[in-house]
Amino acid sequence: MGIVKISDDLHEEIRKSSQVMSRSINAQAEFWIKMGMLAELNPTLSFNELIRQQLLKENVSLAGLVNE
C-alpha cells in the first residue's frame, strides 16, 4: 500500500461521491482508478459493459437482472 497525492478538489469530489455511493473515500477512489484503468484497456466498451464484464468475472449471476 502506498500514498497517492491528489488535489484537494479531487479529494472533495471523491468524498462527495463516496457518500452518494455508500463507499468509503478510499473505496470510491479505488473504484474510479480501477474503472479508469479498465476503460483505457478496453476503449470500445461502455461503462455498463465494463461493469457487466467485472460482475461475470466474479461469477455474479445476472440471470433475470439484464436483458440479453
SEDRENMAR-113146 format. One line per field, with one value per atom (N, C-alpha, C): residue number from 1; residue in one letter; atom name; z, x, y. Coordinates in nm, 4 decimals. Each point is the difference from the previous one (the first is absolute). Example, Ala and Ser with C-alpha at 12.3 -4.5 7.8 and 13.67 -1.06 7.14 Angstrom:
# residues 2
pos: c(1,1,1,2,2,2);
code: c(A,A,A,S,S,S);
site: c(N,CA,C,N,CA,C);
c3: c(0.7800,0.0000,0.0000,-0.0720,0.0060,0.0730);
c1: c(1.3190,-0.0890,0.0900,-0.0350,0.0820,-0.0770);
c2: c(-0.5690,0.1190,0.1200,0.1050,0.1190,0.1090);
# end
This chain:
# residues 68
pos: c(1,1,1,2,2,2,3,3,3,4,4,4,5,5,5,6,6,6,7,7,7,8,8,8,9,9,9,10,10,10,11,11,11,12,12,12,13,13,13,14,14,14,15,15,15,16,16,16,17,17,17,18,18,18,19,19,19,20,20,20,21,21,21,22,22,22,23,23,23,24,24,24,25,25,25,26,26,26,27,27,27,28,28,28,29,29,29,30,30,30,31,31,31,32,32,32,33,33,33,34,34,34,35,35,35,36,36,36,37,37,37,38,38,38,39,39,39,40,40,40,41,41,41,42,42,42,43,43,43,44,44,44,45,45,45,46,46,46,47,47,47,48,48,48,49,49,49,50,50,50,51,51,51,52,52,52,53,53,53,54,54,54,55,55,55,56,56,56,57,57,57,58,58,58,59,59,59,60,60,60,61,61,61,62,62,62,63,63,63,64,64,64,65,65,65,66,66,66,67,67,67,68,68,68);
code: c(M,M,M,G,G,G,I,I,I,V,V,V,K,K,K,I,I,I,S,S,S,D,D,D,D,D,D,L,L,L,H,H,H,E,E,E,E,E,E,I,I,I,R,R,R,K,K,K,S,S,S,S,S,S,Q,Q,Q,V,V,V,M,M,M,S,S,S,R,R,R,S,S,S,I,I,I,N,N,N,A,A,A,Q,Q,Q,A,A,A,E,E,E,F,F,F,W,W,W,I,I,I,K,K,K,M,M,M,G,G,G,M,M,M,L,L,L,A,A,A,E,E,E,L,L,L,N,N,N,P,P,P,T,T,T,L,L,L,S,S,S,F,F,F,N,N,N,E,E,E,L,L,L,I,I,I,R,R,R,Q,Q,Q,Q,Q,Q,L,L,L,L,L,L,K,K,K,E,E,E,N,N,N,V,V,V,S,S,S,L,L,L,A,A,A,G,G,G,L,L,L,V,V,V,N,N,N,E,E,E);
site: c(N,CA,C,N,CA,C,N,CA,C,N,CA,C,N,CA,C,N,CA,C,N,CA,C,N,CA,C,N,CA,C,N,CA,C,N,CA,C,N,CA,C,N,CA,C,N,CA,C,N,CA,C,N,CA,C,N,CA,C,N,CA,C,N,CA,C,N,CA,C,N,CA,C,N,CA,C,N,CA,C,N,CA,C,N,CA,C,N,CA,C,N,CA,C,N,CA,C,N,CA,C,N,CA,C,N,CA,C,N,CA,C,N,CA,C,N,CA,C,N,CA,C,N,CA,C,N,CA,C,N,CA,C,N,CA,C,N,CA,C,N,CA,C,N,CA,C,N,CA,C,N,CA,C,N,CA,C,N,CA,C,N,CA,C,N,CA,C,N,CA,C,N,CA,C,N,CA,C,N,CA,C,N,CA,C,N,CA,C,N,CA,C,N,CA,C,N,CA,C,N,CA,C,N,CA,C,N,CA,C,N,CA,C,N,CA,C,N,CA,C,N,CA,C,N,CA,C,N,CA,C,N,CA,C,N,CA,C);
c3: c(0.0000,0.0000,0.0000,-0.0765,-0.0077,0.0199,-0.0104,0.0135,-0.1380,-0.0366,-0.1271,0.0315,-0.0564,0.0216,-0.1089,0.0424,-0.0934,0.0426,-0.0899,0.0321,0.1019,0.0697,0.0967,-0.0690,-0.1221,-0.0735,-0.0341,-0.0463,-0.0318,0.1264,0.1082,0.1268,0.0418,-0.0175,0.0352,-0.0879,-0.1294,-0.0896,0.0388,0.0374,0.0459,0.1274,0.0923,0.1267,-0.0248,-0.0855,-0.0288,-0.0684,-0.0961,-0.0721,0.0915,0.0924,0.0907,0.0879,0.0373,0.0803,-0.0816,-0.1236,-0.0867,-0.0273,-0.0221,-0.0363,0.1201,0.1214,0.1246,0.0028,-0.0392,0.0043,0.0889,0.0486,0.0679,-0.1045,0.0451,-0.0928,-0.0748,0.0708,-0.0652,-0.1006,0.0347,-0.0913,-0.1252,0.0152,-0.1157,-0.0911,0.0598,-0.0797,-0.0718,0.0693,-0.0617,-0.1154,0.0179,-0.1065,-0.1232,0.0202,-0.1133,-0.0684,0.0764,-0.0587,-0.0815,0.0571,-0.0706,-0.1284,0.0080,-0.1189,-0.1064,0.0402,-0.0950,-0.0693,0.0769,-0.0565,-0.0987,0.0393,-0.0882,-0.1265,0.0127,-0.1164,-0.0975,0.0538,-0.0879,-0.0686,0.0716,-0.0569,-0.0964,0.0118,-0.0822,-0.0559,-0.0874,-0.0448,-0.0773,-0.0468,-0.0760,0.0880,0.1273,0.0897,0.0753,0.0216,0.0788,0.1490,0.0828,0.1447,0.0417,-0.0509,0.0355,-0.0436,-0.1160,-0.0468,0.0885,0.0449,0.0902,0.1331,0.0529,0.1268,-0.0178,-0.1089,-0.0273,-0.0092,-0.0702,-0.0159,0.1373,0.0866,0.1323,0.0873,-0.0107,0.0762,-0.0456,-0.1304,-0.0527,0.0405,0.0024,0.0412,0.1437,0.0832,0.1405,0.0191,-0.1113,0.0032,0.0677,-0.0198,0.0504,-0.1015,0.0447,-0.0908,-0.0432,-0.1296,-0.0541,-0.0505,0.0241,-0.0482,0.0560,-0.0905,0.0385,0.0286,-0.0033,0.0325,-0.1238,-0.1095,-0.1221,-0.1174,-0.0994,-0.1234,-0.0890,-0.0369,-0.0852,-0.1444);
c1: c(0.0855,-0.0855,0.0893,-0.0408,0.0768,-0.0884,0.0620,-0.0722,-0.0092,-0.1197,-0.0214,-0.0384,0.0731,-0.0317,-0.0956,-0.1110,-0.0987,-0.0340,-0.0588,-0.0373,-0.1133,-0.0096,-0.1084,-0.1359,-0.0083,-0.1271,-0.0435,0.0946,-0.0334,-0.0385,0.0701,-0.0336,-0.1426,-0.0382,-0.1360,-0.1032,0.0288,-0.0917,-0.0110,0.1104,-0.0017,-0.0821,0.0200,-0.0746,-0.1497,-0.0419,-0.1431,-0.0562,0.0725,-0.0454,-0.0055,0.0944,0.0015,-0.1252,-0.0483,-0.1227,-0.1202,-0.0085,-0.1110,-0.0001,0.1195,0.0129,0.0160,-0.0080,0.0136,0.1310,0.1073,0.1335,0.0875,0.1081,0.0993,0.0690,0.0681,0.0738,0.1035,0.0712,0.1007,-0.0630,-0.1137,-0.0669,-0.0479,-0.0485,-0.0453,0.1177,0.1106,0.1193,0.0495,0.0008,0.0445,-0.0920,-0.1302,-0.0961,0.0270,0.0171,0.0260,0.1312,0.1020,0.1294,-0.0154,-0.0693,-0.0180,-0.0804,-0.1085,-0.0829,0.0772,0.0816,0.0822,0.0993,0.0615,0.0948,-0.0712,-0.1167,-0.0755,-0.0444,-0.0385,-0.0417,0.1165,0.1189,0.1167,0.0357,-0.0157,0.0331,-0.1067,-0.1221,-0.1135,-0.0743,0.0626,-0.0597,-0.1307,-0.0328,-0.1243,-0.1186,0.0236,-0.1086,-0.0561,-0.1315,-0.0646,0.0201,-0.0336,0.0070,-0.0828,-0.1231,-0.0872,0.0596,0.0619,0.0634,0.1189,0.0749,0.1128,-0.0497,-0.1062,-0.0566,-0.0508,-0.0714,-0.0518,0.1150,0.1055,0.1170,0.0609,0.0081,0.0586,-0.0905,-0.1317,-0.0936,0.0097,0.0054,0.0113,0.1336,0.1048,0.1322,-0.0031,-0.0819,-0.0135,-0.1126,-0.0502,-0.1057,-0.1277,-0.0320,-0.1254,-0.1077,-0.1058,-0.1069,-0.0795,-0.0117,-0.0783,-0.1358,-0.0316,-0.1269,-0.1176,-0.0839,-0.1189,0.0266,0.1266,0.0323,0.0265,0.0351,0.0313,-0.0739,-0.0246,-0.0586,0.1139,-0.0042,0.1065,-0.0263);
c2: c(-0.1170,0.1170,0.1222,0.0998,0.1226,0.1203,0.1139,0.1260,0.0631,0.0427,0.0679,0.1439,0.0931,0.1411,0.0453,0.0596,0.0536,0.1420,0.0731,0.1383,0.0028,0.1110,0.0173,-0.0046,0.0548,-0.0007,-0.1426,-0.0815,-0.1391,-0.0760,0.0233,-0.0662,0.0341,0.1257,0.0415,-0.0704,-0.0147,-0.0709,-0.1474,-0.0594,-0.1400,-0.0117,0.0938,-0.0024,0.0083,0.0944,0.0154,-0.1246,-0.0524,-0.1196,-0.1213,-0.0085,-0.1148,-0.0025,0.1167,0.0058,-0.0462,0.0447,-0.0373,-0.1504,-0.0563,-0.1406,-0.0925,0.0551,-0.0790,-0.0791,0.0671,-0.0597,0.0880,-0.0582,0.0822,0.0868,0.1031,0.0858,-0.0827,-0.0874,-0.0837,-0.0951,-0.0599,-0.0930,0.0730,0.1242,0.0772,0.0330,0.0423,0.0309,-0.1253,-0.1135,-0.1254,-0.0386,0.0176,-0.0310,0.0861,0.1302,0.0883,-0.0346,-0.0328,-0.0379,-0.1279,-0.0988,-0.1277,0.0198,0.0770,0.0220,0.0785,0.0941,0.0733,-0.0914,-0.0891,-0.0957,-0.0926,-0.0508,-0.0888,0.0722,0.1269,0.0781,0.0193,0.0227,0.0153,-0.1312,-0.1111,-0.1308,-0.0512,0.0513,-0.0448,0.1213,0.0772,0.1265,-0.0134,-0.1187,-0.0158,-0.0376,-0.0286,-0.0404,0.1203,-0.0019,0.1047,-0.0296,0.0970,-0.0184,-0.1218,-0.0101,-0.1117,-0.1338,-0.0030,-0.1232,-0.0375,0.0981,-0.0272,-0.0568,0.0583,-0.0489,-0.1425,-0.0247,-0.1347,-0.1006,0.0373,-0.0857,-0.0339,0.0981,-0.0230,-0.0863,0.0194,-0.0839,-0.1450,-0.0208,-0.1358,-0.0634,0.0796,-0.0482,-0.0522,0.0641,-0.0408,-0.1015,-0.0551,-0.1011,0.0496,0.1267,0.0546,-0.0334,-0.0665,-0.0394,0.1218,0.0181,0.1103,-0.0472,-0.1254,-0.0569,0.0819,0.0432,0.0763,0.1453,0.0400,0.1391,0.0849,-0.0648,0.0730,-0.0621,0.0817,-0.0497,-0.0483,-0.1234,-0.0579,0.0332);
# end
